Amino acid sequence: MKKPIRKLALGAIERATRVFPLRFLQRAAGQSPISPFYHLVADEPPPHIRPLYSVRTIAQFSADLDFFLGRYSPIDLHQLRKHISHSVPLPPNAMFLSTDDGMREVGEIMAPICRQKGVPLTMFLNPEFLDNQTLFYRHKTSLLIEAASGASASSIAAALQILQKSGIAKEDLRRSLLAVRYPQRALLDELAPILNVDFSTFLSQRRPYLTSDEVSKLVADGVTIGGHSLDHPYYPDISLSQQLDQTIQSVQRVRQRFGIDYGVFAFPFGADDITLPFYDTLFQSGVVELVFAASPLVRPPRKGVLGRFWMEADAQASPSTLVRRSLHAIISGKISSAGWYGRRF
Ligand SMILES: [Zn+2]
């Protein structure tokens, strides 16, 4: 029942806000800059992504950027840092673009299009994925779902049995796999041989993530970078001290590895259930100066915390609709990132 209700709510939001000019909504939401984010751009969604979310095609991404360029002034991370730390004004209708998880397609497709169109880009990276060392547990989930569609009935039954023993018993294997959370992620490694999937081979052959050399080249070309946790846990699934470790260490490792003198961070999944002591300790660390939350923040809990919205949340929606939905969510203040996006990215 959840999905239809959410779809209905989104439809109502769209109808209610369609008549207002975007600038009015933006002023009402108090949101400057607007901060759209993506993961990757590809004409064919790759197998480690396909069951999770839709990706924008090259034509869609180009059209998205043309939309933003027609109505907004793209700014880079350093303009935003100066704005937050020294109140240096932003241009009217500022727009800040970023991408998460360090996907290979960012270097091959997204960054060249951004460069060509003059739109600055910031990448939020997971040090554990960099250089294709390890596979994000949700990407493992995706590969297993893809493999399950061609698996034998006995393999599917064996996989379901393992999940059921761990208390995961959804209607079918796909839903059960999607229900595996970060603390249970070892289950995915256990299921891989049963469904004939080899994560190591996938990492070395497909190379889903950027290498350090590729990131260095992008940084030399003006792309800015930050941390996105070490290995992408859903923060409500881990303790406060683990949340802080994941955050500070990811930014520290990105800073050290690429020799950058600033520290920024974007939450993996969203900022659900994040408490004020988290922000207090984080900013006291001196490692992180700016935090981005992929959720419509009604009242940013403190200076240095900014909201942003996901451009891949609805493959069919126009950029204007996605901006409207995000601004309306901020104005209505009723939707957490989990409620808004689901735990999909
Ligand atoms: Zn992410």
Residues whose N, C-alpha, C, O or C-beta is under 5 A from the ligand:
A	BS01	ZN	D100 D101 P268 F269 F345
